[in-house]
Amino acid sequence: MRYASASSSEEIEIPVLSALSIGNKTLTPAFDPEILAYTLSTEDASDILTLDVFPDDSIVAVTLGEDVLEDYAEGITWADGENTLTIALEKGDLSTEYVITVTATLPAPTLSALAIGSLTLSPSFDSGVVAYTAATTDASNILTFTTVPEDAPVAVKLGDEPITTYSEGVAWAGGENILTITVGEAPAAVTYTVTVTAS
């Protein structure tokens, strides 16, 4: 974008985005370099931001809320709900700011796989089922699981005791053991419970 200086016939280049995309999502309204405010919706935990700047030596600063993003081209991670993405451009004394309001509707975190050694879970594992039983004659069994999303926070407890070495083996007491695996954070956390009877 150019405009003529009031004090001379020199044209001054205002920094603008010449292209903007966030993942494969639809911007509302459709992108136009002169439109500075957009909205979009996503069900993905993250999306890749791609942009082209004119003039190409403009300084670009991308922020998500109050956080400056240095690696936005590798993917922007959204919080559930409304996210404010700002793209600020500078060229000399001139600047332009684009604001994109991203509404993320993220699925609740879950386990996509769960195994306790070679024990048989009853019922068979299903990510939508949160209560299981198993029986063992072993002193300990290795706990393995996969979360969706992969980086979801996980807290594992045996009874009331947090355990962090579950991948090396969970040691059972004789009788009934209550193993809980909580995926995600409140209020969207999901807790899976496995009652392991050791004999």
Secondary structure as the mmCIF struct_conf table of DSSP 4:
data_model
#
loop_
_struct_conf.conf_type_id
_struct_conf.id
_struct_conf.beg_label_comp_id
_struct_conf.beg_label_asym_id
_struct_conf.beg_label_seq_id
_struct_conf.end_label_comp_id
_struct_conf.end_label_asym_id
_struct_conf.end_label_seq_id
STRN STRN1 ARG A 2 ALA A 4
TURN_TY1_P TURN_TY1_P1 ALA A 6 SER A 7
BEND BEND1 SER A 8 SER A 9
STRN STRN2 GLU A 11 GLU A 13
HELX_LH_PP_P HELX_LH_PP_P1 ILE A 14 PRO A 15
STRN STRN3 VAL A 16 ILE A 22
TURN_TY1_P TURN_TY1_P2 GLY A 23 ASN A 24
HELX_LH_PP_P HELX_LH_PP_P2 LYS A 25 LEU A 27
STRN STRN4 THR A 28 THR A 28
BEND BEND2 PRO A 29 PRO A 29
TURN_TY1_P TURN_TY1_P3 PRO A 33 GLU A 34
STRN STRN5 ALA A 37 THR A 42
BEND BEND3 ASP A 44 ALA A 45
STRN STRN6 SER A 46 ASP A 47
STRN STRN7 LEU A 49 PHE A 54
BEND BEND4 PRO A 55 PRO A 55
TURN_TY1_P TURN_TY1_P4 ASP A 56 ASP A 57
STRN STRN8 ILE A 59 LEU A 64
TURN_TY1_P TURN_TY1_P5 GLY A 65 GLU A 66
STRN STRN9 ASP A 67 LEU A 69
BEND BEND5 GLU A 70 GLU A 70
HELX_RH_3T_P HELX_RH_3T_P1 TYR A 72 GLU A 74
STRN STRN10 ILE A 76 THR A 77
HELX_LH_PP_P HELX_LH_PP_P3 TRP A 78 ALA A 79
BEND BEND6 ASP A 80 ASP A 80
STRN STRN11 GLY A 81 LYS A 91
TURN_TY1_P TURN_TY1_P6 GLY A 92 ASP A 93
STRN STRN12 LEU A 94 ALA A 104
HELX_LH_PP_P HELX_LH_PP_P4 LEU A 106 PRO A 109
STRN STRN13 THR A 110 ILE A 116
TURN_TY1_P TURN_TY1_P7 GLY A 117 SER A 118
HELX_LH_PP_P HELX_LH_PP_P5 LEU A 119 LEU A 121
STRN STRN14 SER A 122 SER A 122
BEND BEND7 PRO A 123 PRO A 123
TURN_TY1_P TURN_TY1_P8 SER A 127 GLY A 128
STRN STRN15 ALA A 131 THR A 136
BEND BEND8 ASP A 138 ALA A 139
STRN STRN16 SER A 140 ASN A 141
STRN STRN17 LEU A 143 VAL A 148
BEND BEND9 PRO A 149 PRO A 149
TURN_TY1_P TURN_TY1_P9 GLU A 150 ASP A 151
STRN STRN18 VAL A 154 LEU A 158
TURN_TY1_P TURN_TY1_P10 GLY A 159 ASP A 160
STRN STRN19 GLU A 161 PRO A 162
BEND BEND10 THR A 164 THR A 164
HELX_RH_3T_P HELX_RH_3T_P2 TYR A 166 GLU A 168
STRN STRN20 VAL A 170 ALA A 171
HELX_LH_PP_P HELX_LH_PP_P6 TRP A 172 ALA A 173
BEND BEND11 GLY A 174 GLY A 174
STRN STRN21 GLY A 175 VAL A 183
BEND BEND12 GLY A 184 GLY A 184
TURN_TY1_P TURN_TY1_P11 ALA A 186 PRO A 187
BEND BEND13 ALA A 188 ALA A 188
STRN STRN22 VAL A 190 ALA A 198
#
